[in-house]
Each structure stands twice: as C-alpha cells, then as structure tokens.
Amino acid sequence: LCDIILMSDTGRGGKPPQLILLAPPPLVHLTEFSEMFAGGAEKSEQLGERYGTVATEKGIEFLNAGEFIKTSDIDGVHFEADDHHHLGVAVALRVRRALG
C-alpha cells in the first residue's frame, strides 16, 4: 500500500502525499480472541520494529502506537477510550511535525 501511495500524484504539487506509517500496539491478555490470534501476542511484539524498518526503507514518517497505548485487558485487541485519545494526540503531533 505504501508503494501505491508513493507512486501517486495526488499530493501537493502533483507529488505523492506524505505518509505516516503506524504500527499497532502489541496484543495483550487475549480472551475471546485467543484461539483466533493463537501466537499473535508474541508475534505482535515485533510489529513496531518491522514497521519501523519499512518506514525507513521507504523514507516515510513512522509512529509506533505501542509507545503510546496498549490494547485493552478486556479482549487484548481493542483499545480503551483513554488509549484512543492518547493515540489521537500522538498522531496529531506527528502530523504537525511532518507538515513542518
């Protein structure tokens, strides 16, 4: 998807739009989704690093959501209301920084 966007001419001046790649936070305390996401908690611990590598390779901005929020203890996948707020603030700051 990043490659498609980076080939687009829909940004300012007919150039590709700026991108910010967001890595989701790791899965925790999987409950009702534990069977569906078997092994996912361990694998998800690597997402920040892997997404960061892709962002570096593509020359795009990166935000690791796991540095700001965690998934809910209710199901281990979704976010609590406060975490949505914290992620929104982090994304807004990164967008402001990217736009200079």
Backbone as CSV, one residue per row, in Angstrom:
resi,resn,N_x,N_y,N_z,CA_x,CA_y,CA_z,C_x,C_y,C_z
1,LEU,0.822,-1.187,0.000,0.000,0.000,0.000,0.870,1.257,0.000
2,CYS,1.947,1.225,0.777,2.852,2.387,0.786,3.378,2.663,-0.614
3,ASP,3.766,1.608,-1.315,4.310,1.784,-2.669,3.286,2.416,-3.611
4,ILE,2.038,1.997,-3.500,0.990,2.560,-4.355,0.835,4.051,-4.071
5,ILE,0.798,4.410,-2.802,0.630,5.819,-2.433,1.841,6.638,-2.865
6,LEU,3.024,6.069,-2.701,4.247,6.794,-3.067,4.391,6.983,-4.576
7,MET,3.631,6.239,-5.364,3.630,6.422,-6.822,2.507,7.355,-7.276
8,SER,1.687,7.785,-6.328,0.540,8.626,-6.640,0.975,10.069,-6.903
9,ASP,0.154,10.785,-7.633,0.417,12.206,-7.883,-0.661,13.071,-7.226
10,THR,-1.247,12.548,-6.155,-2.377,13.232,-5.525,-1.977,14.140,-4.358
11,GLY,-0.690,14.293,-4.117,-0.228,15.186,-3.060,-0.043,16.603,-3.573
12,ARG,0.537,17.434,-2.740,0.798,18.826,-3.122,1.683,18.888,-4.359
13,GLY,1.313,19.738,-5.268,2.110,19.944,-6.478,2.211,18.723,-7.368
14,GLY,1.228,17.829,-7.280,1.244,16.635,-8.123,2.239,15.582,-7.670
15,LYS,2.770,15.735,-6.482,3.717,14.759,-5.935,2.970,13.772,-5.051
16,PRO,3.628,12.694,-4.644,2.971,11.758,-3.723,2.665,12.443,-2.391
17,PRO,1.562,12.062,-1.760,1.262,12.638,-0.445,2.254,12.131,0.594
18,GLN,2.413,12.903,1.659,3.260,12.449,2.755,2.564,11.305,3.474
19,LEU,3.349,10.357,3.941,2.801,9.202,4.652,3.336,9.134,6.070
20,ILE,2.509,8.617,6.948,2.941,8.260,8.291,2.475,6.826,8.498
21,LEU,3.411,5.927,8.636,3.102,4.515,8.851,2.949,4.277,10.349
22,LEU,1.812,3.720,10.759,1.540,3.446,12.164,1.623,1.946,12.426
23,ALA,2.443,1.575,13.389,2.483,0.187,13.846,1.478,0.042,14.974
24,PRO,0.645,-0.989,14.938,-0.307,-1.187,16.028,0.411,-1.633,17.301
25,PRO,-0.221,-1.415,18.447,0.389,-1.887,19.683,0.309,-3.413,19.750
26,PRO,1.186,-4.014,20.517,1.130,-5.475,20.658,-0.191,-5.934,21.280
27,LEU,-0.588,-7.131,20.930,-1.758,-7.749,21.534,-1.401,-8.169,22.959
28,VAL,-2.346,-8.030,23.874,-2.123,-8.471,25.258,-3.366,-9.172,25.786
29,HIS,-3.196,-9.967,26.788,-4.296,-10.600,27.523,-5.447,-11.035,26.620
30,LEU,-5.136,-11.811,25.591,-6.188,-12.255,24.679,-7.206,-13.105,25.423
31,THR,-8.464,-12.794,25.247,-9.527,-13.538,25.923,-10.350,-14.269,24.875
32,GLU,-11.471,-13.685,24.461,-12.343,-14.361,23.497,-11.702,-14.539,22.127
33,PHE,-10.634,-13.800,21.855,-9.960,-13.911,20.563,-8.713,-14.799,20.631
34,SER,-8.488,-15.458,21.752,-7.236,-16.193,21.938,-7.033,-17.282,20.894
35,GLU,-8.086,-17.978,20.517,-7.935,-19.027,19.510,-7.673,-18.421,18.131
36,MET,-8.393,-17.367,17.812,-8.245,-16.715,16.508,-6.831,-16.151,16.324
37,PHE,-6.261,-15.625,17.404,-4.956,-14.986,17.337,-3.869,-15.819,18.016
38,ALA,-3.989,-17.127,17.964,-3.001,-18.006,18.600,-1.598,-17.650,18.116
39,GLY,-0.704,-17.381,19.060,0.668,-16.989,18.732,0.813,-15.529,18.362
40,GLY,-0.310,-14.826,18.264,-0.288,-13.440,17.818,0.357,-12.485,18.807
41,ALA,0.176,-12.729,20.094,0.751,-11.824,21.097,2.265,-11.777,20.960
42,GLU,2.872,-12.933,20.820,4.331,-12.984,20.680,4.780,-12.329,19.377
43,LYS,4.105,-12.636,18.296,4.469,-12.057,17.001,4.264,-10.547,16.989
44,SER,3.199,-10.091,17.647,2.886,-8.664,17.608,3.925,-7.821,18.334
45,GLU,4.726,-8.418,19.183,5.803,-7.691,19.868,6.828,-7.153,18.867
46,GLN,6.893,-7.736,17.692,7.874,-7.348,16.673,7.345,-6.306,15.693
47,LEU,6.059,-5.983,15.775,5.471,-5.096,14.770,6.113,-3.722,14.727
48,GLY,6.376,-3.119,15.875,6.983,-1.793,15.894,8.306,-1.767,15.158
49,GLU,9.141,-2.743,15.438,10.449,-2.808,14.773,10.299,-3.056,13.279
50,ARG,9.426,-3.966,12.917,9.257,-4.297,11.493,8.639,-3.148,10.697
51,TYR,7.633,-2.516,11.249,7.039,-1.362,10.572,8.058,-0.229,10.485
52,GLY,8.842,-0.039,11.537,9.872,0.993,11.526,10.888,0.767,10.423
53,THR,11.252,-0.484,10.213,12.186,-0.828,9.136,11.601,-0.468,7.778
54,VAL,10.330,-0.807,7.583,9.665,-0.483,6.311,9.629,1.034,6.111
55,ALA,9.288,1.767,7.161,9.229,3.228,7.046,10.590,3.802,6.681
56,THR,11.636,3.295,7.299,12.992,3.756,6.984,13.337,3.451,5.535
57,GLU,13.051,2.234,5.107,13.345,1.836,3.721,12.597,2.694,2.709
58,LYS,11.377,3.082,3.030,10.549,3.864,2.109,10.754,5.365,2.269
59,GLY,11.460,5.775,3.318,11.690,7.200,3.548,10.447,7.933,4.002
60,ILE,9.627,7.258,4.811,8.392,7.883,5.277,8.394,7.984,6.804
61,GLU,7.514,8.830,7.318,7.367,9.008,8.757,6.847,7.720,9.385
62,PHE,7.117,7.559,10.675,6.707,6.348,11.389,6.254,6.692,12.798
63,LEU,5.226,5.998,13.248,4.763,6.136,14.623,4.462,4.733,15.145
64,ASN,5.087,4.379,16.240,4.841,3.097,16.885,3.788,3.313,17.960
65,ALA,2.556,2.918,17.677,1.457,3.137,18.619,1.724,2.464,19.965
66,GLY,2.500,1.380,19.951,2.824,0.677,21.182,3.626,1.519,22.164
67,GLU,4.204,2.622,21.700,4.923,3.521,22.602,3.968,4.449,23.349
68,PHE,2.715,4.502,22.907,1.755,5.444,23.476,0.546,4.772,24.114
69,ILE,0.174,3.604,23.606,-1.024,2.923,24.093,-0.782,1.427,24.202
70,LYS,-1.748,0.753,24.821,-1.746,-0.705,24.863,-3.156,-1.184,24.530
71,THR,-3.264,-2.436,24.176,-4.591,-2.975,23.913,-5.293,-3.255,25.232
72,SER,-6.598,-3.302,25.174,-7.428,-3.443,26.365,-7.279,-4.814,27.016
73,ASP,-7.315,-4.826,28.329,-7.315,-6.091,29.066,-8.637,-6.839,28.884
74,ILE,-9.650,-6.166,28.362,-10.950,-6.810,28.159,-10.844,-7.919,27.122
75,ASP,-10.196,-7.625,25.980,-10.081,-8.654,24.950,-8.669,-8.770,24.372
76,GLY,-7.790,-7.835,24.712,-6.412,-7.908,24.244,-6.190,-7.398,22.840
77,VAL,-7.233,-6.925,22.177,-7.132,-6.499,20.775,-7.519,-5.030,20.603
78,HIS,-8.636,-4.634,21.174,-9.148,-3.280,21.002,-8.537,-2.331,22.016
79,PHE,-8.848,-1.033,21.878,-8.297,-0.007,22.755,-9.383,0.532,23.683
80,GLU,-8.965,0.990,24.845,-9.866,1.685,25.760,-10.021,3.134,25.280
81,ALA,-11.041,3.823,25.768,-11.317,5.203,25.337,-10.107,6.110,25.559
82,ASP,-9.466,6.004,26.725,-8.294,6.844,27.001,-7.169,6.581,26.011
83,ASP,-7.023,5.310,25.607,-5.966,4.990,24.651,-6.258,5.564,23.270
84,HIS,-7.533,5.601,22.885,-7.887,6.266,21.625,-7.478,7.734,21.685
85,HIS,-7.740,8.364,22.810,-7.362,9.770,22.980,-5.848,9.939,22.898
86,HIS,-5.104,9.118,23.630,-3.638,9.228,23.632,-3.061,8.984,22.234
87,LEU,-3.619,8.022,21.515,-3.143,7.760,20.155,-3.471,8.940,19.249
88,GLY,-4.660,9.504,19.390,-5.030,10.665,18.581,-4.095,11.837,18.799
89,VAL,-3.726,12.084,20.042,-2.788,13.168,20.352,-1.428,12.875,19.727
90,ALA,-0.947,11.643,19.851,0.358,11.275,19.287,0.368,11.415,17.767
91,VAL,-0.718,10.995,17.129,-0.802,11.111,15.669,-0.859,12.585,15.259
92,ALA,-1.640,13.377,15.965,-1.744,14.802,15.640,-0.384,15.486,15.746
93,LEU,0.367,15.175,16.786,1.705,15.764,16.929,2.627,15.332,15.801
94,ARG,2.542,14.070,15.403,3.395,13.582,14.313,3.004,14.219,12.994
95,VAL,1.718,14.425,12.767,1.261,15.078,11.539,1.760,16.515,11.509
96,ARG,1.629,17.222,12.619,2.127,18.606,12.683,3.608,18.654,12.377
97,ARG,4.370,17.726,12.945,5.815,17.692,12.714,6.121,17.402,11.236
98,ALA,5.357,16.482,10.651,5.593,16.120,9.246,5.264,17.286,8.309
99,LEU,4.269,18.063,8.665,3.884,19.187,7.811,4.759,20.415,8.018
100,GLY,5.560,20.366,9.086,6.505,21.439,9.345,5.820,22.678,9.728
